[in-house]
Amino acid sequence: MMNEINKYVETHKQRFLDELFELIRIPSISSIPAHKPDMYRAAEKWKEILLAAGADKAEVMETDGNPVTYGEKIIDKKAPTVLVYGHMDVMPVDPVDLWKTDPFEPVVKDGKIWARGADDDKGQSFMHAKAFEYLAQSGKLGCNVKFLIEGEEEVGSPNLPKFCKKHKKMLQADVILVSDTSMIARDMPSITTGLRGLAYWQVEVTGPAADLHSGLFGGAVANPINVLSKMIAQTMDDEGRILIPGFYDDVAEVSGKERAMMGKAPFSIQEYKKSVGVKELFGEKGYTTNERTGIRPTFDVCGIWGGYTGEGAKTVLPSKAYAKISTRLVPNQDHKKIEKLFVKYFESIAPKSVKVKVEYLHGGPSYVCPIDLPAYKAAEKALKDVYGKDPVPVRSGGSIPIIATFEEILGVKSVLMGFGLGSDAIHSPNENFPLEQFYNGIRTLPLFYQYLAEERD
Amino acid sequence: MMNEINKYVETHKQRFLDELFELIRIPSISSIPAHKPDMYRAAEKWKEILLAAGADKAEVMETDGNPVTYGEKIIDKKAPTVLVYGHMDVMPVDPVDLWKTDPFEPVVKDGKIWARGADDDKGQSFMHAKAFEYLAQSGKLGCNVKFLIEGEEEVGSPNLPKFCKKHKKMLQADVILVSDTSMIARDMPSITTGLRGLAYWQVEVTGPAADLHSGLFGGAVANPINVLSKMIAQTMDDEGRILIPGFYDDVAEVSGKERAMMGKAPFSIQEYKKSVGVKELFGEKGYTTNERTGIRPTFDVCGIWGGYTGEGAKTVLPSKAYAKISTRLVPNQDHKKIEKLFVKYFESIAPKSVKVKVEYLHGGPSYVCPIDLPAYKAAEKALKDVYGKDPVPVRSGGSIPIIATFEEILGVKSVLMGFGLGSDAIHSPNENFPLEQFYNGIRTLPLFYQYLAEERD
């Protein structure tokens, strides 16, 4: 089968790119309400993609938020069913002045596609459409295939759980297949077996009712930026431990043996520091860098603002200060419990000289995939065929909150076979996706279906 | 003389407003380079105002920054000479959505002028032009008058010291008269006898070279917002004491007797809290509210920003975080020494996981005016004539850095006879200036000149 796929990819290379670029050009930023019409344009585009690829049917379906696109091709009720999950929405593009090219006008340069969504997740989702196209057109499809492409992944999929409950039967599958993660390196395939959970809040601290002159009032009225800074400082100690009471209570401690195994993964501190551009790393005392991102929770302020932020100097004692605050969670931590613990803690440390409002923006649980799952084995074999090496199972620091929810509602495990690379700058300026990974993804996925069908036979 | 002035003001009321409004409509924001042409427009407008009022000459003069307008009327070399100092530049108008009217389109409502600069300092400076007009037109001017209206007060007058050195002879005077402060209340006149100094910095904290995905890297790479928050928190303790080593070394301690006298000024904690809209005040332990703003230094973050600050949630570990940080200084503190102490402290507490850059934006020394100065006495009598009460000497928390510099370079003391009120919202949205104060200023100032000339006789 491999020779045939390679030939198919070679023949249709340019068309695949042209089609992907049409999808990328739609600025489907789910966190900005003004882009709502773009969410519908993206959903319609996905319907068109699935029908053109060979789906029996495809439709744009409403949720309580942005629409999803669902499509399917059922070949045989006895064959295994794969539900492909991906997302059509993308992150905002701020700070836009750091982009070297227009985020929504994809460019191929240095062997990579440069654009918002090139990897996360338009590029990766689109590989599935093209792998499916090959199988459907060549008559070699050995599984039933369902596609669920959603439009709110980047804001925590707030409306998808309800949609899943409502359409449980339609979404029934043996396994969910997802490409929304990365592999260790272009010559070192890996499969993500764990994801961190997430809880995300917005905090508003109000001091005086209006901005005040910092000379006339400074020293006598609490400054909300000073106060917010102190509250943030009070949430993590100098050794990287989070100080919210009860925060670590449910954290699944990883055994010494397992940590020793994780420690064998190839990793260079020097390379890592160089790649992120820092002289020294900082993280929780007593854990390695990979442990800090893989098995330990975090506390990061994702954004902060307040007072005068223009050019030059303005002497103001501001009325308000804001922060967007996130924690990454690990297995056994309940994001709904953490949500409340943080609110309680932040309210408890707020001095009476200010008003504090904490709003929960979104969150989701963590996830673990067992490596003896038949679909995991199929993914392993497919990746070995294309990359020539057995893929390594890894725990990722990122979150795809809906993955744990799928398990809870649909009772189906997910296999996270991502083709991104650490250098793809997802969520950042100059997001990119190597052409080699894009085409390798399209080459690998048909083999996954073949091996999965064989497992069943 | 009073009846005559009152009649003059009554006759020309509307014209005074119309002329002031032309000045206010020029958006002369000195901290924003794009407004440079407006600074020249404002300077030309002031030249026109002074010549129309009766100056012998007036001209727009260059400095190394924004231009100044100088004008004079010399009646007699033996008469006392008053140098009127004011400024034509204004503060930025952010956050502009909190303004109820266009900041640069003045409106009269509820007995007040509403606009940026209505008080600070276009409205207050303009009173001097109209008082001078009355004296010049009526032939009752008993002093030589010089006007120096500058365009960089709100950014700390960085180029005026050099200008003063160059034009020392031209600016020679017996006293400098300034209306750029406020009085206790509309029925309680006061004269400002002390001003706090100022030092103002911008801090940039850089973590990773680019924004990172907070899931993939969070926990392993220092977050510059977390770090900056901690550094700010480390600069003031829970009792409002500033922790920069050496910061308090030169602070002039005020005697218990003097503090007791200050404590007699009418003041209601409840009214104060209500006026700023807070439930509890916060300031340095061991000092009253008026002491905290009058005789003690402060540490206020005037602005902070970094990471994602748009709508919704973006999971990012940002590359950079910024803050605009100011301290108010009291007599004997040297702003140039404090500048260095802060930079040294902030660099010393920065962890090696980030890069910290501290830029000094501007600063100036504090100032004290003796209450036995002949010009102070003249101001006292003039205010009593119009307001019916002896004015109270007060220490203001604000800063006019150039006032101490005038003393240093020109050897001349300033009398700070301000007609603003605490409710004028200077530097804030909805700045305003009561018409009553505006007209009372024009009524009071000619009396000042009369009393000062009498002192000399």
Interface residues (C-beta under 8 A of the other chain):
Chain A: S30 S31 I32 P33 M91 P92 D94 P95 L98 E154 V155 G156 S182 R196 L198 Y200 Q202 G207 P208 A209 A210 D211 L212 H213 S214 G215 L216 F217 G218 G219 A220 V221 A222 N223 I225 N226 L228 S229 K230 I232 A233 Q234 M236 G240 Y272 V276 G277 V278 K279 E280 L281 F282 G283 E284 T289 N290 R292 T293 R296 P297 T298 F299 D300 V301 C302 G303 I304 W305 G306 G307 Y308 T309 G310 E311 G312 A313 K314 T315 V316 L317 P318 A321 Y322 A323 K324 S326 R328 P351 K352 S353 V354 L361 H362 S396 G397 G398 S399 G422 A425 I426 H427 S428 P429 N430
Chain B: S30 S31 I32 P33 M91 P92 D94 P95 L98 E154 V155 G156 S182 R196 L198 Y200 Q202 G207 P208 A209 A210 D211 L212 H213 S214 G215 L216 F217 G218 G219 A220 V221 A222 N223 I225 N226 L228 S229 K230 I232 A233 Q234 M236 G240 Y272 V276 G277 V278 K279 E280 L281 F282 G283 E284 T289 N290 R292 T293 R296 P297 T298 F299 D300 V301 C302 G303 I304 W305 G306 G307 Y308 T309 G310 E311 G312 A313 K314 T315 V316 L317 P318 A321 Y322 A323 K324 S326 R328 P351 K352 S353 V354 L361 H362 S396 G397 G398 S399 G422 A425 I426 H427 S428 P429 N430
